[in-house]
Amino acid sequence: MTDLRLPHRLTAPEPGWTVQADVVVVGSGIAGLTTALEARKAGRVLVVTKTFLDESSTAWAQGGIAAALHPEDSPEQHLHDTLVAGVGLCDETAVRALVTEGPKRVRELGALGANFERTPEGEIALTREGGHLRDRIAHAGGDATGREISRALIEALHAVKEDPGIEVVEHALVIDVLTDTTDHACGVNLHVIGEGQRDGVGAALGRAVVLATGGLGQVYASTTNPPVATGDGVAAALRAGVDVADLEFVQFHPTVLWLGRSAHGQQPLISEALRGEGAVLRDVEGRRFMVGRHPLAELAPRDVVAQGVISAMTETGAEHVWLDARHLPADFLEQRFPTIVARCRKHHFDPATMLIPVAPAQHYASGGVRTDLRGRSSVPGLYACGEVSCTGVHGANRLASNSLLEGLVFGHRIAADLAEQLPPQSEPVARAGSAGALDPAARVFIQGALTAGAGVVRSANSLSTAASSLAQLAAERRSDVLTTESWETANLHAVGALLVRHASLREETRGGHWRDDFPDRDDRRWRGHLISSLTGDGTVRTRFEELP
Ligand SMILES: Cc1cc2nc3c(=O)[nH]c(=O)nc-3n(C[C@H](O)[C@H](O)[C@H](O)COP(=O)(O)OP(=O)(O)OC[C@H]3O[C@@H](n4cnc5c(N)ncnc54)[C@H](O)[C@@H]3O)c2cc1C
């Protein structure tokens, strides 16, 4: 296995300005905004976000947010379904926290202003998604749940901005976590495209730092994630010496609109909820290939459906399969799925009358910065929340609609921990071993290497080719030009290389990790987590932690 070496910091100019708060929250999706609103109880909060407040995966979420709200449902059943989807690697205590606190948190979100769809009796309306044995998914605006949640949280944030203080800095790319002489986190350095005093590289100092930077989808050529999802939080945490776990478990969404071989970057998602309402999958010859593969057929967990789609594509030699919703009434489709119908029509497909071409694309990172039940990472003072984190609730595969819930529940947990204990502010120290960013032109090659080598199906060969390409890119594409794009490219490279390393080491198939050369789950060797951290000499060390 090739050595993976990372700098302890990315090269950046010395901070030209400083801003101070009690808690620095990085990111403005459901995780960051929930943490910020709640952390006000602990002190003054600063939210920094890469582009606009409403630019996040959260705002793109369609299907909804899962919680046992139905009288015939229970946290125990939600726990059961989550553990099944996680294929033996969920942390049951973390899942229990998620599913028992979930219903209360979703109701609070409704009370805060998120307009969930309601039944005629005024209860939150619930639908079903893959892997759930009950109707459990609260949704809003038809298929615009995330947009509505983001709107409600941002409105709540604006309402409380003045007192006791949440400050927001937009267009602020966090580069690295700053630490003090005892290796406690005490802020971040960031590049702001702003005006006046806060322009260029500065420092945001805080008594605690919460990374809520979302996913890493842009490491693949085709993803449902927005452009801001470049894995910055995981990469910065790694450089700060934090434990990162389970990166090999990537969820590929089985039904992403297929727009041809050359389509690149964020692609339109066709939510699972459409299958929940009766749409079915057919191969290009018209056969329903999921029937007989799994008792839940098209509503099996995502990894199972994605594997079914890939097998159907391989068997027919096609580059996509069909999603068939033609038997559903056109007015129902338009009312229940306005976003999806509009997006399909924009690309000249009408779901009411036509078959829709779909194929898997990267969707969700189940792994990330390893945390405990209070969102604490292995570096004191540094927390992680939402998709950037690995709390243990997803195991080898996230259950649909559990991720918005995770950001919500753990945002509250982190804020509670901060209210209990906020260390004094300390001074950042310079760390040796910084290195430059990568040429942004390398991004497309990183994406190509990951897509070919560590996509839905992986093997020792494909992964070793990807590892070699990434090593070559690191050697040849260093850049002294420091821009948002070149720092992001360095981050994409770091998380991509670590993902490939984890996927090479795990010689089995489980959840979101499908090895062609090791097609079976292997509990004897692999019931546990791969955890990586950066050592003092700049090499990444990976260990296996077996479950008891
Ligand atoms: C198309 C789509 C549909 C989905 N549907 C659902 C669904 O129905 N239900 C569900 O539960 N989940 C769904 N998911 C997953 C879910 O949306 C995400 O996992 C969840 O929203 C993550 O929330 P978050 O707050 O952790 O991160 P995000 O919402 O992604 O927010 C991350 C924030 O961090 C900022 N950021 C990133 N890097 C930096 C940096 N270096 N410096 C400063 N700021 C930074 C970003 O700009 C952004 O504001 C979907 C995802 C996508 C992409």
Ligand as a Chemical Component Dictionary entry (heavy atoms), coordinates in Angstrom:
data_LIG
# 
_chem_comp.id                   LIG 
_chem_comp.type                 NON-POLYMER 
_chem_comp.pdbx_formal_charge   0 
_chem_comp.three_letter_code    LIG 
# 
loop_
_chem_comp_atom.comp_id 
_chem_comp_atom.atom_id 
_chem_comp_atom.alt_atom_id 
_chem_comp_atom.type_symbol 
_chem_comp_atom.charge 
_chem_comp_atom.model_Cartn_x 
_chem_comp_atom.model_Cartn_y 
_chem_comp_atom.model_Cartn_z 
_chem_comp_atom.pdbx_ordinal 
LIG C1  C1  C 0 -30.080 15.993 -3.855 1  
LIG C2  C2  C 0 -30.053 15.508 -2.426 2  
LIG C3  C3  C 0 -31.198 14.985 -1.854 3  
LIG C4  C4  C 0 -31.200 14.556 -0.530 4  
LIG N1  N1  N 0 -32.357 14.111 0.042  5  
LIG C5  C5  C 0 -32.370 13.825 1.359  6  
LIG C6  C6  C 0 -33.580 13.526 2.033  7  
LIG O1  O1  O 0 -34.652 13.534 1.444  8  
LIG N2  N2  N 0 -33.521 13.243 3.357  9  
LIG C7  C7  C 0 -32.351 13.234 4.059  10 
LIG O2  O2  O 0 -32.366 12.978 5.267  11 
LIG N3  N3  N 0 -31.187 13.513 3.439  12 
LIG C8  C8  C 0 -31.175 13.823 2.129  13 
LIG N4  N4  N 0 -29.998 14.141 1.523  14 
LIG C9  C9  C 0 -28.779 14.192 2.330  15 
LIG C10 C10 C 0 -28.842 15.422 3.199  16 
LIG O3  O3  O 0 -29.379 16.493 2.456  17 
LIG C11 C11 C 0 -27.481 15.804 3.703  18 
LIG O4  O4  O 0 -26.805 14.706 4.214  19 
LIG C12 C12 C 0 -27.642 16.828 4.817  20 
LIG O5  O5  O 0 -28.415 17.910 4.355  21 
LIG C13 C13 C 0 -26.290 17.287 5.293  22 
LIG O6  O6  O 0 -26.493 18.383 6.129  23 
LIG P1  P1  P 0 -25.233 19.122 6.713  24 
LIG O7  O7  O 0 -25.748 20.285 7.462  25 
LIG O8  O8  O 0 -24.367 18.155 7.387  26 
LIG O9  O9  O 0 -24.430 19.605 5.410  27 
LIG P2  P2  P 0 -24.889 20.559 4.229  28 
LIG O10 O10 O 0 -26.340 20.773 4.216  29 
LIG O11 O11 O 0 -24.262 20.060 2.982  30 
LIG O12 O12 O 0 -24.188 21.930 4.611  31 
LIG C14 C14 C 0 -22.786 22.048 4.583  32 
LIG C15 C15 C 0 -22.431 23.513 4.680  33 
LIG O13 O13 O 0 -21.038 23.680 4.887  34 
LIG C16 C16 C 0 -20.537 24.680 4.021  35 
LIG N5  N5  N 0 -19.112 24.418 3.790  36 
LIG C17 C17 C 0 -18.544 23.341 3.213  37 
LIG N6  N6  N 0 -17.197 23.466 3.228  38 
LIG C18 C18 C 0 -16.919 24.649 3.829  39 
LIG C19 C19 C 0 -15.726 25.348 4.105  40 
LIG N7  N7  N 0 -14.512 24.873 3.790  41 
LIG N8  N8  N 0 -15.812 26.555 4.717  42 
LIG C20 C20 C 0 -17.022 27.097 5.051  43 
LIG N9  N9  N 0 -18.190 26.462 4.799  44 
LIG C21 C21 C 0 -18.134 25.262 4.196  45 
LIG C22 C22 C 0 -21.400 24.560 2.795  46 
LIG O14 O14 O 0 -21.344 25.701 2.016  47 
LIG C23 C23 C 0 -22.763 24.311 3.438  48 
LIG O15 O15 O 0 -23.331 25.527 3.842  49 
LIG C24 C24 C 0 -29.994 14.590 0.209  50 
LIG C25 C25 C 0 -28.837 15.103 -0.367 51 
LIG C26 C26 C 0 -28.860 15.578 -1.673 52 
LIG C27 C27 C 0 -27.613 16.140 -2.251 53 
# 
loop_
_chem_comp_bond.comp_id 
_chem_comp_bond.atom_id_1 
_chem_comp_bond.atom_id_2 
_chem_comp_bond.value_order 
_chem_comp_bond.pdbx_ordinal 
LIG C1  C2  SING 1  
LIG C2  C3  SING 2  
LIG C2  C26 DOUB 3  
LIG C3  C4  DOUB 4  
LIG C4  N1  SING 5  
LIG C4  C24 SING 6  
LIG N1  C5  DOUB 7  
LIG C5  C6  SING 8  
LIG C5  C8  SING 9  
LIG C6  O1  DOUB 10 
LIG C6  N2  SING 11 
LIG N2  C7  SING 12 
LIG C7  O2  DOUB 13 
LIG C7  N3  SING 14 
LIG N3  C8  DOUB 15 
LIG C8  N4  SING 16 
LIG N4  C9  SING 17 
LIG N4  C24 SING 18 
LIG C9  C10 SING 19 
LIG C10 O3  SING 20 
LIG C10 C11 SING 21 
LIG C11 O4  SING 22 
LIG C11 C12 SING 23 
LIG C12 O5  SING 24 
LIG C12 C13 SING 25 
LIG C13 O6  SING 26 
LIG O6  P1  SING 27 
LIG P1  O7  DOUB 28 
LIG P1  O8  SING 29 
LIG P1  O9  SING 30 
LIG O9  P2  SING 31 
LIG P2  O10 DOUB 32 
LIG P2  O11 SING 33 
LIG P2  O12 SING 34 
LIG O12 C14 SING 35 
LIG C14 C15 SING 36 
LIG C15 O13 SING 37 
LIG C15 C23 SING 38 
LIG O13 C16 SING 39 
LIG C16 N5  SING 40 
LIG C16 C22 SING 41 
LIG N5  C17 SING 42 
LIG N5  C21 SING 43 
LIG C17 N6  DOUB 44 
LIG N6  C18 SING 45 
LIG C18 C19 SING 46 
LIG C18 C21 DOUB 47 
LIG C19 N7  SING 48 
LIG C19 N8  DOUB 49 
LIG N8  C20 SING 50 
LIG C20 N9  DOUB 51 
LIG N9  C21 SING 52 
LIG C22 O14 SING 53 
LIG C22 C23 SING 54 
LIG C23 O15 SING 55 
LIG C24 C25 DOUB 56 
LIG C25 C26 SING 57 
LIG C26 C27 SING 58 
# 
